[in-house]
Amino acid sequence: MFPQEVLQSTPHSPGVYMMLDGRSKVIYVGKAKDLFKRLSSYARHSAAEHNKTTVMLEKVSKVDTIITNTEKEALILEASLIKKHKPKYNIILRDDKNYPLIKVTVHEEWPRVFMTRRRKKDGARYFGPYSSSSAMWSTLRLLSSVFPLRKCKGNEVKPRNRPCLNYQMKKCLAPCMGLADKQEYQKHVSNVIMILEGQNRTIIEELTTQMETAAGAMEFEKAATIRDQISAINKTLEKQLIVSDHAKNQDIFGFHRQGAAVGITIMFIRSGVVSGSRSFFLEDPYGDNGAILAQAINQFYDNTINFPAKEILLPFEPESAELLAEKLSDLIESRVSLLVPQRGDKVKLAQMAEQNARNIFDEKEKQDASWATLCRSMIKKLHFIKTPERIECLDISNISGKQAVGSLVCFYQGEPEKSRFRHYKIQTIDGPNDYGMMEEILYRRLSRGLEENTLPDLFIVDGGKGQLNMAMRVALELGVADKLEWIGIAKERQDEGEKLYKPGRKNPIILPAHDPVLLYMMRIRDESHRYGITFHRKLRNKKTLSSELDTITGVGQDRKKKLLRHFGSLKGVKSATIKDLSEVNGIGQELAQQIFIHFHGEQA
């Protein structure tokens, strides 16, 4: 029940409050203009037992408060704490994808265009995020083929003795060789920005004028190049959905409630063209519609990826609308308007977004129906007793026992649940011993699952009878063998298909190669391989990139880079004299002597 004593030390100040359950886990984060008044309302709350606020307050054992100077600071802190703790009763815009941006480095002498996944305040221009990565790569390919900007990495252009292949292919003007005309290069950069801003028609008009001028001046090769540019841009124009004649940038929120669930769609309009959209399904959100929409807006926009447009169209007024507009204006250092359209074209755009929010439920129904069919097939063909809603799979990655890691993936109702993906470093096994490594990780995972009541419905073991039997020994020892279903999956011979093994069954279950149940099992197994190999590769690269210099006291990352840059390699550092070493910037006589002794010993 809500702890009344918290009111004794709560001031009449703006701030954030966090409700914690009996295990000190944050279950709700909220903000208030007056913390005392807000928490007092919870203390006085009286409603039916099934009321969502009543259910939440029954679980609260402690309330922590953080006082802020202003309500806006509380709004910003609230969004940060929700992202950090992911409380059960807050609106969580669950989207595991990290959507890409296109970056134009206009702050560099010779700008570049490339994909990035993080926005920085570095003077560059950013476009996106792109909800469709294929559309983003298509745009980058277009820009690369039409405008010959440099592709090499680095803020500065390093001089070369001969130009790279891109110059030979007429995809770069070769500023590295001093062959690029600065004015022409900057014109290409301006054209790139115009395309990314959606001003395709303007740029076509300009290019058409340039083409005609070049043709009139008998510069037919130049005219032909511009003609090809116009043709490529026109092809992209044909694929664009134009919804307005104006050149405004707008974000449009669609909101649809169906029972307890809510669908939210955000459409991005750039210069009158639909550039993408994002959709979120909230199964049972806490709060009224105004509060839900306010939390969604507050969470969606941040200072790394999702920057707001200057005009945001909403289906109705959210809670704390003025405060939200102020926060969003600070993000882009320009005024942001939150509008609820009443007439004209803006109403049509709002209706389009609302229809997209409705469609979320149609897609969800199709997805649920598909999952129900697959689930029934699994129960029938694999003879399950439990319904396999949540499935986990374990994979071991190592090279001769070195850099060994275990990777655990989790799928829920047919889709990856990436918040439950885990990597395990092997702690007790040395050398190549896959069985021992798997045994260690199973002990760790199942013990924790038993303690926290987070065991899956089905555990897939990557391997045949041997691996499955070993897994069952661990499960029996921990007393969880009958608490979940078990399957081993293995292709034991190259000319044979996948075989599925069950505990207590002598022969494997062999399903047709294109059976949906088998394909789903393989998808989960393959995802565990991918997840494990990615992490294993990172560990290998980290070890490869480490240097013997890292073991010398006083030589940090900065000094290591200076030494390697000065001498060209570790071999060059080893063969250097104390005098040579001391001449490197940041390496004094004393440290130079220490480095020399490390490689050659005291006697040398």
Beta strands, then each sheet from edge to edge (+ up, - down):
strand 1: 15-20
strand 2: 26-32
strand 3: 62-67
strand 4: 101-104
strand 5: 113-116
strand 6: 125-127
strand 7: 249-258
strand 8: 261-270
strand 9: 273-282
strand 10: 311-313
strand 11: 337-339
strand 12: 390-399
strand 13: 402-412
strand 14: 415-416
strand 15: 422-425
strand 16: 458-462
strand 17: 485-490
strand 18: 499-501
sheet 1: 2+ 1- 3+
sheet 2: 5+ 4- 6+
sheet 3: 9+ 8- 7+ 10+ 11+
sheet 4: 14+ 13- 12+ 16+ 17+ 18-
sheet 5: 14+ 13- 15+
end
